[in-house]
Amino acid sequence: MKTFVLAYSGGLDTSCMLKWLQEKHPGCKVVTVTADMGQKKELQGVREKAVATGASQIFIEDLRDEFVRDYLWPALKAGALYQGVYPMATSLGRPLIAKRCVEIAREVGADTIVHGCTGKGNDQVRIEVSVAALAPDLKCLAPLREWELKTREQEIAWATERGIPVVATKENPYSIDENLWGIAIEAGVLEDPWVAPPDDCWQLTVDPVTAPAVPVEVVIGFEAGIPVSLDGKALPGRDLIARLNEVAGAHGVGRMDVIEDRLVGIKSREVYEAPAAITLHVAREALEQLVLDRETRRVKGQLAEQLARLVYDGLWFTPLRRSIAAFVDEACTPMTGEVRMSLSKGKATAVGRRSPHALYDHALATYGEGDAFKHGSAPGFIDIFGLPARTAAHVDRIAAAASKAEPGRPRR
């Protein structure tokens, strides 16, 4: 008997997929795997929906702690933001989902993993490359690339005919992907980049315009680059993120409206909410500025951009990603301290930072009394530092003089 493992969110696509597999492969077993990574609405009634739609076996896996420990914190420590702005909530979740699906496929004897990714999206690459890296013998099936349902409207009608309950409707056509690190919202009117995101698309944040006029301050404690406390209270990672999502979201922090360069070569309009992620990235940057030396920060910034590309492109389970992680772990060793954050009208701003490993030295930095900087060393430093520029300028002057003396002679 054919057994499929379906990465099942309970949303429109995978709800249709569960029934579609049974119709296309009579007598097959469809094992659903739902990853709990901190989403709220999607998990409501997901088991009942899977049972009603004919699932043979149902796994609802609490992966929140693993998600935070092994995916979110490494990306945060690195400072990985795709296109410099997006903290990649969806991208970071996909390799973990693929990993758990592979483990369950081994457990139930399935040879095919089914996912609900589209043929022109990034997630198909993330899931299938991850499966290939972890279990190259397993096959992947993507019904959205081959079935007869070409639009979300057709899917809604198909599901309605079969009595499959779905959240998406013609009046609320958004496609929403949520986890602890943020929410991705697309489809509907959002596909027009000229149209402002409607108020009803936002899930976690208040409008910055109507957010409280008085800012709120929070203090985030870090150990070796990992957030460990909020306002002096030690918290598990998932609880710290959840609390920051509430506090920062209530002040309008974390909204993003991005024209995104997809891996498959097209541009798409993506709307994101990530109150905790944005707040933590700003805090991490403030602590980095205080404790890391200039050259380490320069190289770390380059690797952060590279890591963001790897994560976004679905290359989590690769030697390069592991090598970057090793560098980041070492670089973040001294990143222990606290950052005071002001949350106000959609902005997260670092207003204070302190660390036992701070490289900031008041005696060296001050222009007031107690200045310990050796000003007399500056001329010699400038002379040596400017030597390459002076040498190049000298050579250019000689070449220019020669070209004037000999018309037609090319300059260096």
The 8 nearest C-alpha neighbors of each residue, nearest first, counted from 0:
[[1, 27, 2, 26, 28, 25, 109, 24],
 [2, 0, 27, 28, 3, 109, 26, 24],
 [1, 3, 28, 109, 27, 29, 0, 4],
 [4, 2, 29, 111, 109, 112, 30, 5],
 [5, 3, 30, 112, 31, 113, 29, 104],
 [4, 6, 113, 31, 7, 112, 30, 114],
 [7, 5, 32, 114, 31, 113, 33, 4],
 [8, 6, 33, 32, 5, 31, 13, 9],
 [7, 9, 10, 33, 13, 41, 6, 45],
 [10, 8, 14, 7, 45, 13, 41, 11],
 [11, 9, 8, 12, 13, 14, 165, 166],
 [10, 12, 14, 165, 13, 15, 167, 9],
 [13, 11, 15, 14, 10, 115, 16, 154],
 [12, 14, 16, 15, 7, 115, 10, 11],
 [15, 13, 11, 16, 9, 17, 12, 10],
 [14, 16, 13, 12, 18, 17, 19, 158],
 [17, 15, 13, 19, 14, 18, 20, 12],
 [16, 18, 14, 15, 19, 20, 13, 52],
 [17, 19, 21, 16, 15, 20, 52, 22],
 [20, 18, 16, 22, 21, 17, 15, 23],
 [21, 19, 23, 22, 18, 17, 24, 16],
 [20, 22, 24, 18, 19, 25, 23, 27],
 [21, 23, 19, 20, 24, 25, 18, 26],
 [22, 24, 20, 21, 19, 25, 18, 27],
 [23, 25, 21, 22, 27, 20, 26, 1],
 [26, 24, 21, 27, 22, 23, 20, 28],
 [25, 27, 24, 28, 21, 0, 1, 22],
 [28, 26, 1, 25, 24, 2, 0, 21],
 [29, 27, 2, 55, 3, 1, 30, 26],
 [28, 30, 3, 55, 54, 2, 4, 31],
 [29, 31, 56, 4, 55, 57, 5, 54],
 [30, 32, 5, 57, 7, 4, 58, 6],
 [33, 31, 58, 6, 7, 59, 5, 57],
 [34, 32, 59, 7, 8, 58, 60, 6],
 [35, 33, 60, 36, 59, 62, 61, 32],
 [34, 36, 61, 62, 60, 37, 33, 63],
 [37, 35, 63, 178, 62, 38, 34, 179],
 [36, 38, 179, 178, 35, 63, 39, 177],
 [39, 37, 178, 177, 36, 41, 179, 40],
 [38, 40, 41, 42, 37, 43, 177, 178],
 [39, 41, 43, 42, 38, 177, 44, 45],
 [42, 40, 43, 39, 38, 9, 8, 45],
 [43, 41, 45, 40, 39, 44, 38, 35],
 [42, 44, 40, 45, 41, 39, 46, 47],
 [43, 45, 47, 46, 48, 42, 41, 9],
 [44, 46, 48, 42, 47, 43, 9, 49],
 [47, 45, 49, 48, 44, 50, 57, 59],
 [48, 46, 50, 44, 49, 45, 51, 52],
 [47, 49, 45, 51, 46, 50, 52, 44],
 [50, 48, 52, 46, 54, 47, 51, 45],
 [49, 51, 47, 53, 54, 52, 48, 46],
 [52, 50, 48, 49, 53, 47, 54, 163],
 [51, 53, 49, 50, 48, 54, 18, 163],
 [52, 54, 50, 51, 55, 49, 18, 17],
 [55, 53, 50, 49, 29, 56, 30, 52],
 [56, 54, 29, 28, 30, 53, 57, 50],
 [55, 57, 30, 54, 31, 58, 29, 28],
 [58, 56, 31, 30, 32, 59, 54, 55],
 [57, 59, 32, 31, 60, 33, 56, 30],
 [60, 58, 33, 32, 34, 57, 61, 35],
 [59, 61, 34, 35, 62, 58, 33, 32],
 [60, 62, 35, 63, 34, 36, 59, 64],
 [63, 61, 65, 36, 35, 64, 60, 66],
 [64, 62, 36, 66, 65, 61, 37, 67],
 [63, 65, 67, 66, 62, 68, 237, 236],
 [66, 64, 68, 62, 67, 63, 69, 70],
 [65, 67, 63, 70, 64, 69, 68, 62],
 [68, 66, 71, 64, 65, 70, 69, 72],
 [67, 69, 65, 66, 72, 70, 64, 71],
 [68, 70, 65, 66, 67, 71, 73, 72],
 [71, 69, 66, 73, 67, 72, 68, 91],
 [72, 70, 67, 74, 73, 75, 66, 68],
 [71, 73, 75, 74, 68, 70, 67, 76],
 [74, 72, 76, 75, 70, 71, 77, 69],
 [73, 75, 77, 71, 79, 72, 76, 78],
 [74, 76, 72, 78, 77, 73, 71, 79],
 [77, 75, 73, 224, 78, 74, 72, 225],
 [76, 78, 74, 303, 75, 79, 327, 73],
 [77, 79, 75, 303, 76, 74, 80, 280],
 [78, 80, 303, 307, 74, 77, 304, 306],
 [81, 79, 86, 83, 85, 84, 307, 82],
 [80, 82, 85, 307, 83, 84, 86, 79],
 [83, 81, 84, 80, 85, 259, 304, 307],
 [82, 84, 80, 81, 85, 304, 79, 86],
 [85, 83, 80, 82, 81, 86, 255, 257],
 [84, 86, 81, 80, 87, 83, 82, 255],
 [87, 85, 80, 88, 84, 81, 276, 79],
 [88, 86, 90, 85, 89, 91, 81, 80],
 [87, 89, 180, 181, 91, 90, 86, 92],
 [88, 90, 92, 87, 91, 93, 176, 183],
 [91, 89, 87, 311, 92, 88, 93, 310],
 [92, 90, 88, 89, 93, 87, 70, 310],
 [93, 91, 89, 90, 95, 94, 96, 88],
 [92, 94, 96, 95, 90, 91, 126, 97],
 [95, 93, 97, 96, 92, 129, 98, 126],
 [94, 96, 98, 97, 93, 92, 99, 66],
 [97, 95, 93, 99, 98, 94, 100, 92],
 [96, 98, 94, 100, 95, 99, 126, 130],
 [99, 97, 95, 101, 96, 100, 94, 102],
 [98, 100, 102, 96, 101, 97, 103, 95],
 [101, 99, 97, 103, 102, 98, 104, 96],
 [100, 102, 104, 98, 99, 103, 97, 105],
 [101, 103, 99, 105, 100, 104, 98, 106],
 [102, 104, 106, 100, 105, 101, 107, 99],
 [105, 103, 109, 101, 107, 106, 102, 108],
 [106, 104, 103, 108, 102, 107, 101, 109],
 [105, 107, 103, 104, 108, 102, 109, 101],
 [108, 106, 104, 105, 109, 103, 2, 30],
 [107, 109, 105, 104, 106, 110, 2, 103],
 [110, 108, 104, 2, 3, 107, 111, 4],
 [109, 111, 137, 138, 108, 104, 3, 112],
 [112, 110, 138, 3, 139, 137, 109, 4],
 [111, 113, 4, 139, 5, 3, 140, 138],
 [114, 112, 5, 140, 139, 141, 4, 6],
 [113, 115, 6, 141, 116, 5, 140, 112],
 [114, 116, 13, 12, 141, 143, 117, 142],
 [117, 115, 123, 114, 122, 141, 143, 118],
 [116, 118, 120, 143, 119, 144, 115, 123],
 [119, 117, 144, 120, 143, 116, 123, 141],
 [118, 120, 117, 263, 121, 123, 265, 116],
 [121, 119, 117, 122, 118, 123, 116, 263],
 [120, 122, 124, 123, 262, 261, 125, 263],
 [121, 123, 125, 124, 120, 116, 126, 93],
 [124, 122, 116, 126, 125, 121, 127, 120],
 [123, 125, 122, 127, 126, 121, 128, 313],
 [313, 126, 124, 122, 128, 123, 127, 129],
 [127, 125, 129, 123, 124, 97, 128, 122],
 [126, 128, 130, 124, 129, 125, 123, 131],
 [129, 127, 131, 130, 125, 124, 126, 132],
 [130, 128, 132, 126, 127, 131, 94, 125],
 [129, 131, 127, 133, 132, 128, 134, 97],
 [130, 132, 135, 128, 134, 129, 133, 127],
 [133, 131, 129, 130, 134, 128, 135, 316],
 [132, 134, 130, 131, 129, 135, 98, 101],
 [135, 133, 131, 136, 130, 137, 132, 101],
 [136, 134, 131, 137, 132, 133, 130, 138],
 [135, 137, 134, 138, 131, 110, 130, 133],
 [138, 136, 110, 135, 111, 134, 139, 112],
 [139, 137, 111, 110, 112, 136, 140, 135],
 [140, 138, 112, 111, 113, 127, 141, 137],
 [139, 141, 113, 112, 142, 114, 138, 111],
 [140, 142, 114, 143, 144, 113, 115, 116],
 [143, 141, 144, 145, 146, 140, 16, 115],
 [142, 144, 117, 141, 145, 146, 115, 116],
 [145, 143, 118, 142, 141, 117, 146, 116],
 [144, 146, 142, 143, 147, 141, 148, 118],
 [147, 145, 142, 148, 143, 144, 149, 19],
 [146, 148, 149, 145, 143, 142, 153, 144],
 [149, 147, 146, 153, 154, 150, 143, 151],
 [148, 150, 147, 153, 151, 146, 154, 143],
 [151, 149, 153, 152, 148, 154, 155, 147],
 [150, 152, 154, 153, 155, 149, 148, 172],
 [151, 153, 155, 150, 154, 156, 169, 168],
 [154, 152, 156, 150, 151, 155, 148, 157],
 [155, 153, 151, 157, 152, 156, 148, 158],
 [154, 156, 152, 158, 153, 157, 159, 151],
 [155, 157, 159, 153, 154, 158, 160, 152],
 [158, 156, 154, 160, 159, 155, 153, 161],
 [159, 157, 163, 155, 161, 160, 156, 154],
 [158, 160, 162, 156, 161, 157, 163, 155],
 [161, 159, 157, 158, 162, 156, 163, 155],
 [162, 160, 158, 159, 163, 157, 18, 156],
 [161, 163, 159, 160, 158, 164, 52, 157],
 [162, 164, 158, 161, 159, 165, 52, 14],
 [163, 165, 162, 166, 158, 159, 48, 14],
 [166, 164, 11, 167, 10, 163, 14, 158],
 [165, 167, 168, 10, 11, 164, 171, 172],
 [168, 166, 172, 165, 171, 11, 173, 169],
 [169, 167, 171, 170, 172, 166, 155, 165],
 [168, 170, 172, 171, 152, 167, 155, 151],
 [169, 171, 168, 172, 167, 173, 187, 166],
 [172, 170, 168, 169, 167, 173, 187, 166],
 [171, 173, 167, 168, 187, 169, 170, 174],
 [174, 172, 186, 185, 187, 171, 175, 184],
 [173, 175, 185, 184, 186, 172, 176, 167],
 [176, 174, 184, 183, 173, 177, 185, 182],
 [175, 177, 183, 182, 184, 174, 89, 178],
 [178, 176, 182, 38, 181, 183, 175, 179],
 [177, 179, 38, 37, 36, 180, 181, 182],
 [180, 178, 37, 181, 36, 38, 241, 240],
 [179, 181, 88, 178, 276, 273, 275, 182],
 [182, 180, 273, 88, 272, 178, 179, 177],
 [181, 183, 177, 272, 271, 176, 178, 184],
 [182, 184, 271, 176, 175, 270, 177, 185],
 [185, 183, 175, 270, 174, 271, 173, 182],
 [184, 186, 174, 173, 269, 189, 270, 175],
 [187, 185, 173, 189, 190, 174, 188, 172],
 [188, 186, 189, 172, 173, 190, 185, 171],
 [187, 189, 190, 191, 186, 194, 196, 197],
 [190, 188, 191, 187, 186, 185, 196, 192],
 [189, 191, 188, 186, 192, 187, 268, 185],
 [190, 192, 189, 193, 194, 188, 268, 187],
 [193, 191, 194, 190, 268, 189, 195, 258],
 [194, 192, 191, 195, 189, 190, 196, 188],
 [195, 193, 192, 191, 196, 189, 188, 197],
 [194, 196, 197, 193, 192, 189, 191, 188],
 [195, 197, 189, 194, 198, 200, 270, 188],
 [198, 196, 199, 200, 195, 201, 188, 194],
 [197, 199, 200, 201, 196, 206, 195, 205],
 [200, 198, 197, 201, 202, 196, 171, 173],
 [199, 201, 198, 197, 202, 196, 184, 173],
 [202, 200, 199, 198, 203, 204, 272, 197],
 [201, 203, 204, 200, 272, 182, 199, 205],
 [204, 202, 248, 201, 272, 205, 244, 245],
 [205, 203, 248, 251, 249, 202, 201, 206],
 [204, 206, 251, 249, 207, 210, 248, 250],
 [205, 207, 208, 209, 251, 210, 204, 345],
 [208, 206, 251, 344, 345, 210, 209, 205],
 [207, 209, 206, 210, 344, 251, 345, 205],
 [208, 210, 206, 207, 211, 205, 344, 212],
 [209, 211, 207, 250, 344, 208, 251, 206],
 [212, 210, 213, 250, 209, 214, 344, 343],
 [211, 213, 210, 214, 344, 343, 209, 250],
 [212, 214, 211, 215, 343, 210, 344, 342],
 [215, 213, 343, 342, 341, 212, 216, 211],
 [214, 216, 342, 341, 213, 217, 343, 250],
 [215, 217, 341, 340, 342, 214, 339, 218],
 [218, 216, 340, 339, 230, 219, 341, 215],
 [217, 219, 339, 230, 338, 229, 340, 337],
 [220, 218, 229, 338, 337, 228, 230, 339],
 [219, 221, 337, 228, 227, 226, 336, 229],
 [222, 220, 226, 335, 225, 336, 227, 224],
 [221, 223, 335, 225, 224, 334, 226, 227],
 [222, 224, 334, 332, 335, 331, 225, 333],
 [223, 225, 334, 222, 331, 76, 221, 335],
 [224, 226, 221, 222, 223, 227, 72, 76],
 [227, 225, 221, 220, 228, 222, 224, 219],
 [226, 228, 221, 220, 233, 234, 225, 222],
 [229, 227, 233, 220, 232, 234, 219, 231],
 [228, 230, 219, 232, 231, 218, 220, 233],
 [231, 229, 218, 232, 217, 219, 228, 220],
 [230, 232, 229, 228, 233, 218, 220, 219],
 [233, 231, 228, 229, 230, 234, 227, 220],
 [232, 234, 228, 227, 231, 229, 235, 220],
 [233, 235, 228, 239, 227, 238, 236, 232],
 [236, 234, 238, 237, 239, 227, 233, 228],
 [237, 235, 239, 238, 240, 234, 67, 227],
 [236, 238, 240, 239, 235, 241, 64, 67],
 [239, 237, 241, 235, 240, 236, 242, 234],
 [238, 240, 236, 242, 237, 241, 234, 235],
 [239, 241, 243, 237, 238, 242, 275, 244],
 [242, 240, 238, 244, 243, 239, 237, 245],
 [243, 241, 245, 239, 244, 240, 238, 246],
 [242, 244, 275, 246, 240, 245, 241, 247],
 [243, 245, 275, 274, 241, 242, 248, 247],
 [244, 246, 248, 242, 243, 247, 249, 241],
 [247, 245, 243, 249, 248, 244, 242, 250],
 [246, 248, 252, 250, 274, 249, 244, 243],
 [249, 247, 204, 251, 245, 250, 252, 274],
 [248, 250, 246, 247, 251, 205, 204, 245],
 [251, 249, 210, 248, 247, 344, 343, 252],
 [250, 252, 345, 207, 205, 248, 204, 206],
 [253, 251, 345, 274, 247, 248, 346, 250],
 [252, 254, 274, 273, 272, 277, 255, 251],
 [253, 255, 272, 271, 252, 273, 256, 251],
 [256, 254, 271, 270, 257, 272, 253, 85],
 [255, 257, 270, 269, 271, 254, 258, 268],
 [258, 256, 269, 259, 268, 255, 270, 271],
 [259, 257, 268, 267, 269, 266, 260, 256],
 [258, 260, 267, 266, 257, 261, 268, 269],
 [261, 259, 266, 265, 262, 267, 258, 264],
 [262, 260, 263, 265, 264, 266, 259, 121],
 [261, 263, 264, 121, 312, 260, 265, 311],
 [264, 262, 261, 265, 119, 121, 120, 260],
 [263, 265, 262, 261, 260, 266, 119, 120],
 [266, 264, 261, 263, 260, 267, 262, 119],
 [265, 267, 260, 259, 261, 258, 264, 268],
 [268, 266, 259, 258, 269, 265, 260, 261],
 [267, 269, 258, 257, 259, 190, 192, 270],
 [270, 268, 257, 185, 256, 267, 258, 271],
 [271, 269, 256, 184, 255, 183, 257, 185],
 [270, 272, 183, 255, 182, 254, 184, 256],
 [271, 273, 254, 253, 182, 181, 255, 274],
 [272, 274, 181, 253, 276, 275, 277, 180],
 [275, 273, 253, 244, 252, 248, 247, 277],
 [276, 274, 244, 243, 278, 277, 240, 273],
 [275, 277, 279, 273, 278, 274, 180, 280],
 [276, 278, 280, 279, 274, 275, 253, 273],
 [279, 277, 275, 281, 276, 280, 347, 274],
 [280, 278, 282, 276, 281, 277, 283, 275],
 [279, 281, 283, 277, 282, 278, 276, 284],
 [280, 282, 284, 278, 279, 283, 277, 285],
 [283, 281, 279, 285, 280, 284, 338, 349],
 [284, 282, 280, 286, 285, 281, 279, 287],
 [283, 285, 287, 281, 282, 286, 280, 288],
 [286, 284, 282, 288, 283, 287, 281, 349],
 [285, 287, 289, 283, 288, 284, 282, 290],
 [288, 286, 284, 289, 290, 291, 285, 283],
 [289, 287, 285, 286, 290, 291, 284, 292],
 [288, 290, 286, 287, 357, 358, 359, 291],
 [291, 289, 357, 358, 287, 356, 288, 286],
 [292, 290, 287, 288, 296, 289, 295, 293],
 [293, 291, 295, 294, 296, 290, 358, 288],
 [292, 294, 296, 295, 297, 291, 288, 298],
 [295, 293, 297, 296, 292, 298, 299, 291],
 [294, 296, 298, 297, 292, 293, 299, 291],
 [295, 297, 299, 293, 294, 298, 300, 291],
 [296, 298, 294, 300, 295, 299, 293, 301],
 [299, 297, 301, 295, 300, 296, 294, 302],
 [298, 300, 296, 302, 301, 297, 295, 303],
 [301, 299, 303, 297, 298, 302, 296, 304],
 [302, 300, 298, 304, 303, 299, 305, 297],
 [301, 303, 305, 299, 304, 300, 306, 298],
 [304, 302, 79, 300, 306, 77, 305, 301],
 [303, 305, 307, 302, 301, 306, 79, 308],
 [306, 304, 302, 308, 303, 307, 309, 301],
 [305, 307, 309, 303, 308, 304, 302, 310],
 [308, 306, 79, 81, 304, 310, 305, 309],
 [307, 309, 311, 305, 306, 310, 312, 304],
 [308, 310, 314, 306, 312, 307, 311, 313],
 [311, 309, 307, 313, 312, 308, 315, 314],
 [310, 312, 308, 90, 309, 313, 307, 81],
 [311, 313, 309, 310, 314, 308, 262, 125],
 [125, 312, 314, 310, 311, 315, 124, 309],
 [315, 313, 309, 316, 312, 310, 317, 125],
 [314, 316, 310, 317, 313, 320, 309, 94],
 [317, 315, 314, 129, 132, 320, 318, 321],
 [316, 318, 320, 319, 315, 314, 321, 132],
 [319, 317, 321, 320, 322, 316, 323, 315],
 [320, 318, 322, 321, 317, 323, 324, 309],
 [321, 319, 323, 317, 322, 318, 315, 324],
 [320, 322, 324, 318, 319, 323, 325, 317],
 [323, 321, 319, 325, 324, 320, 318, 326],
 [322, 324, 326, 320, 325, 321, 319, 327],
 [325, 323, 327, 321, 322, 326, 328, 320],
 [324, 326, 322, 328, 323, 327, 321, 329],
 [327, 325, 323, 329, 324, 328, 330, 322],
 [326, 328, 330, 324, 329, 325, 77, 331],
 [329, 327, 325, 331, 326, 330, 324, 332],
 [328, 330, 326, 327, 332, 331, 325, 324],
 [329, 331, 327, 328, 332, 326, 295, 333],
 [332, 330, 334, 223, 328, 224, 329, 333],
 [331, 333, 223, 329, 334, 330, 328, 224],
 [334, 332, 331, 335, 223, 356, 290, 330],
 [335, 333, 223, 224, 331, 332, 222, 290],
 [336, 334, 222, 221, 223, 333, 354, 224],
 [337, 335, 354, 221, 353, 220, 334, 222],
 [336, 338, 220, 353, 219, 352, 221, 354],
 [337, 339, 352, 219, 218, 351, 282, 340],
 [340, 338, 218, 351, 350, 217, 349, 352],
 [341, 339, 349, 217, 216, 348, 350, 218],
 [340, 342, 216, 348, 215, 347, 349, 214],
 [343, 341, 347, 215, 214, 346, 216, 247],
 [344, 342, 214, 346, 250, 345, 341, 347],
 [343, 345, 207, 250, 210, 346, 251, 208],
 [344, 346, 252, 251, 207, 343, 250, 253],
 [347, 345, 343, 252, 344, 342, 348, 251],
 [346, 348, 342, 278, 341, 252, 340, 343],
 [349, 347, 341, 340, 350, 346, 342, 281],
 [348, 350, 340, 351, 339, 282, 341, 285],
 [349, 351, 339, 340, 348, 341, 352, 338],
 [352, 350, 339, 338, 349, 353, 340, 337],
 [351, 353, 338, 337, 339, 286, 285, 354],
 [354, 352, 337, 336, 338, 357, 351, 355],
 [353, 355, 336, 357, 356, 335, 337, 352],
 [354, 356, 357, 336, 353, 335, 333, 290],
 [357, 355, 354, 290, 333, 358, 335, 334],
 [358, 356, 290, 354, 359, 289, 355, 353],
 [359, 357, 290, 289, 360, 356, 291, 292],
 [358, 360, 357, 289, 361, 290, 364, 363],
 [361, 359, 363, 362, 364, 358, 357, 365],
 [362, 360, 364, 363, 365, 359, 370, 369],
 [361, 363, 370, 371, 360, 364, 365, 369],
 [364, 362, 372, 371, 360, 361, 365, 370],
 [363, 365, 361, 362, 360, 366, 370, 359],
 [366, 364, 367, 370, 361, 362, 363, 369],
 [367, 365, 370, 364, 368, 369, 363, 362],
 [366, 368, 365, 370, 369, 362, 364, 361],
 [367, 369, 370, 366, 365, 362, 371, 361],
 [368, 370, 362, 371, 367, 365, 366, 363],
 [369, 371, 362, 368, 365, 372, 363, 366],
 [372, 370, 362, 363, 369, 373, 365, 364],
 [371, 373, 363, 370, 374, 362, 364, 365],
 [374, 372, 375, 376, 371, 377, 370, 363],
 [373, 375, 376, 377, 372, 378, 371, 370],
 [376, 374, 373, 377, 378, 379, 372, 380],
 [377, 375, 374, 373, 379, 378, 380, 381],
 [376, 378, 380, 375, 374, 379, 381, 373],
 [379, 377, 381, 380, 376, 382, 375, 374],
 [380, 378, 382, 381, 377, 376, 383, 375],
 [379, 381, 377, 383, 382, 378, 384, 376],
 [380, 382, 384, 378, 379, 383, 385, 377],
 [383, 381, 379, 385, 380, 384, 378, 386],
 [382, 384, 386, 380, 385, 381, 379, 387],
 [383, 385, 381, 382, 386, 380, 387, 379],
 [384, 386, 382, 388, 383, 387, 381, 389],
 [385, 387, 383, 389, 388, 384, 390, 382],
 [388, 386, 390, 389, 385, 391, 384, 383],
 [389, 387, 391, 385, 390, 386, 392, 384],
 [390, 388, 392, 386, 387, 391, 393, 385],
 [389, 391, 393, 387, 392, 388, 386, 394],
 [392, 390, 394, 388, 393, 389, 387, 395],
 [391, 393, 395, 389, 390, 394, 388, 396],
 [394, 392, 390, 396, 391, 395, 389, 397],
 [393, 395, 397, 391, 396, 392, 398, 390],
 [396, 394, 398, 392, 397, 393, 399, 391],
 [395, 397, 399, 393, 398, 394, 400, 392],
 [396, 398, 400, 394, 395, 399, 401, 393],
 [397, 399, 395, 401, 396, 400, 410, 402],
 [400, 398, 396, 402, 401, 397, 395, 403],
 [401, 399, 397, 403, 398, 402, 396, 404],
 [400, 402, 404, 398, 403, 399, 405, 397],
 [403, 401, 405, 399, 408, 404, 400, 406],
 [404, 402, 400, 401, 405, 406, 399, 408],
 [403, 405, 401, 402, 406, 400, 399, 408],
 [404, 406, 402, 403, 408, 401, 407, 400],
 [407, 405, 408, 402, 403, 404, 401, 409],
 [406, 408, 409, 405, 402, 403, 410, 404],
 [407, 409, 402, 406, 405, 410, 401, 403],
 [410, 408, 407, 411, 402, 398, 406, 399],
 [411, 409, 398, 408, 402, 399, 395, 401],
 [410, 409, 398, 395, 394, 399, 408, 402]]
